[in-house]
């Protein structure tokens, strides 16, 4: 992980991947998804975190940096370090980059400094979680609007760990045309990031949704990512029972908590159900893979 000094990241042995193969599969996937949809360009919302940085590097490698637009969308409370890290990614890739301040969008609804926004006086007391979800959705509003003028597809940046435990915002960071790293646990994201050249400062820093000053994912969730990734790997990928997980040394309370997180967030990982009335219902018995626009349908 690192030649000298502290390790760049912790990688549980069973989660190690062949980064060369992963890189080849993911870049081919990116090119295929764009071709199937009839697009040549892509957009990534660049937060300054490791997930979006890795996706930006992979997209640039797959289609060329000139076809990738990275959009930085800070809120007034966002960490200045996040912005500078995102700017460093744009500089290293040499891709087009834009800055869109989402503060007026979010504060326009929730209000600021005691002055109500369009959400009314009650919105002034919104929790950090509500505001954080609004920020995520405001960023996706910007990305999808910008995708029209850039004529590209919005690329997802969510990893497998966050998706499984529901640490995502519907119609926010989980919204995208396709997701290149959705089958990589956070530990594997770190491993692949090191392989493709993501700046070391981004790999080393504590993951954060940047919801408030000093906020980190691991402190908020009460897990370290390597611990959580190992448990999810054996629980989901290897389908071990709770009893088997306990025998492997996992804490029963952690098994119960993570199992519940996975179960209650299932709705976030599926297309909304449709009440079946017709002969062929979308998502039920009208199921097709994505195809190039204009291709034959039956």
N, C-alpha and C positions, 0 to 999 in steps of 0.2 A: 504493500500500500504506500510505503514511503521509504526512501533509501536511508534516511537518518532522521533523528528527532522523533517527535510523537507521530503515531500512525495517522495517515490521512483520513481514514475512516475505519469503522469496525465492520467486518464482513463475516457473518456466520458461515461456517464451512459448507453446510448443506445448501446455502443460497448462492454460492459462487457459480458464475456462468462463463461460457466461452464468449468473451466480448467481441471477438472477430466475427463469429457466426451471428450474434445478436445484432451487430452493426449492419451486416450484410442483409439480414432478413428485414430489419426495420427500414432501411433506406429503400429497399425494393418495394416494401409495403407502401411507403409514402408515394413513390412514383406511380404505383398501380392505382392507389386511391384517387390521386389527382387525374390520372388518365381515364379511369372509369367514369368520373364525374364530368370530364371534358374541360378540366382546368390545367393551367400551367404554372400558376402562382399560388402562394400560401401566405398566411398571416399567423403570427404567434404573439400572444400577450406576454410580454417579458416583465416579470416581477422583480428580478434580481435573485430569485431562489434557484435551487438546483434543478428542479423539474423543468421549468420553462427554459432554462439555459441549455439543458441537455437536448430538449426538443429542437431548439433553434439550431444547435450545432448539427443535429441529424438531418433536419430539413435542408439546411444549407449544403450539406454533403450530398444529399439526394438529388436536388434540383438546381443547385447553384445559389450563391448568396444574393445575386441580383434579382432573383425571383421570390425572395423572402422579405416580407415586411415585418419588422419587430415593432410593436407598439407598447410604449411605457405609459402606464396609467396610474400615477400616484394619487393618493388622497392627502389632505393637508397634514394628517397625523402619521403618514407613512415615514419609515426610517430613511433618512438621507443616504445611508449606506446601501439600502436596497436599490435606490436609483443609480448610484454610482456603479454598483456591481452590474446592473442591467446595461448601463452605458458602456462598460468595459466589454461585455459580450458583443454588442453591436460593433464596437471598434475592432475587436479581434476578427469577427466574421466579415466585416466590410460590407454588411447588408444595409439596405435602407432602414432608417429608424425614425419613429415619430414619438412625440411626447404629448399626451392628452391628460390634462388635470381633471379628475372626476369630482373634485370637491364641490363645484357648483351644482352638479347633478345630485349628489347625495345630500348636501346641505339644503338644496332647494326643496327637498321633501321633509327631512327631519328638522330643519331649522338650525340655528347657530347662536350661541351666546344669549340665550333666552328669547330670541326672536323666532316665532314659529315659521315653519315652511309650509308647503302645500299639504303636508300631513296633519296640520293642525297642532294645537297646544299639546295634545297627548303624545305626539311623536317626539317632542323635545326630551322626554324621559326614556326614549328607546334604549334598550340594552346594547352593550358592545356587540353581542351576537347578531341582533337585528341589523345594526349598522354594517357589520361585517358582511352579512348576506347581501345587503343592498349594494355595498361596494363591489362585490363579486358580480352581481347582475348588471350594475352600471358599466363595468368593464366589458362585459359581453355585449351589451348594447352598442358600445363604441366599436368593438371589434367587428361585429356583424354589419354595422353601418359602413365602416371603413372597407370591409370586404367587397362592397359594391363598387367603390371607386378604384380599388386595387385590382379588382377582378380576380380574386383568389379565394381559397377555402380556409376557414378557420381551423387551425390544428390544435387538438387537445393536449393538455399538459398534466393530466392527473395520473398518479401511479396506482398500482394494485393495492397497496396497503391502505391508502386513504379511501379508495373506492369500496373496499371490503368492509371497513368499519363505519362508512357513511360520513367521513370527514370531508364532505364536498357540499356545494350549494347547487341545488337544482336550478337550471337555467342560468347558472353563474359559471363557476370554473368547470363544471361538468359538461357544459354545452360545447359542442364542436362538431365538425364534419367527420373527423376520424381521430383516433388517439394512438400514436405510435408507441407510447410507453405504458399503456394501460395493463400490460401483463408483466410488468417489472415491479417487484417489491422495492421499497425505498432503499434498502441496502444494495440492491442490484442497480438502482439508478445511480448510486454513488460510484459503484464499480465501473459502470459504462461511462459515466461522466469523466472519470479519470482517464479512461482509454481514449476518448475522443478529444480531450484537451480543454474541457471546461476549466476556467480559472480555479486555482487551488483555494483561493479565499472563499469562493462560493461553495465548494465541496466541504470545506471545514466548518463553515458557520452553522449554528443551530437552525434547523428548519423553522420557519415562521410564516403564518398567514398575514402577519403585519397588521393585525386587527387593532392593537394598541401598543404603546411604547413598552418594549421589553417582553412582549408576548412571544412564546415559543410553542410549537406543536407538542413537543414531548412533555413539557411542564403542564400544559393544559390537559393532555390526555392521561398523564400519570404513567406513561410507558416510555421506554427508550425504543427507538425504531428497530435496532437489532433484536431485542427481546420480542417485540410485537411481531416482527417479520418471521422469526423462527416459529412462534406459536401458530401464526396464520398458515405458514407453509405446511406444517404437519397436520393442522386442522382441516384446511381446505384442499391443498394439492395432494396430500397423502391420505386424506380421509380417515385420520385416526379418531377413535372414539374418545370421549372424555376420560374414561378409565385408562385407556392406553396413554393418553397425554399425561395423566397424573403419574403413571408408572415411568414415564420418560423424564420426570422431574419438574414438569410445569406446575405452577401454583394453581390449586383448584379454584380459588376466587378469580384469578386472572382468566382461566378457561371459561368460567361462567360469564364473566363480564364481556369478554371478547366475543363469545358465542352469541350473546344477546345483541351486541352491537351489529354483528353481521346479519342477524335475523331481522332486526327492526329496520335496517336500512335497505332491505331488499328492494323496496319500491323505488329507490333512487337508481337502481341498476337496470330497470326494465322500462320498456315502452309502456305508456299508460294503457291499461286495459280498455277495451271497447265492448259495449254491450252488443252481443251478436243478434242481428235481425235478418240480414240478407243471406244469400247463398254463398257469397265469398266475402269474408270480413277481414279487413286489414289487420295483420298481426296474428290472425287465428288460422285461417285456411287460404289466405292470399299472401303467400310468402315467396319472395324472390330475392336473390342477391342483387347488390347494386350493379347497374349496367350503364354503359355509355348512353348519353342522351340520343334518342332517335333509333335505338336498337329495337329489334322486333319483340313484341310482347304477345302473349297468348293467354 
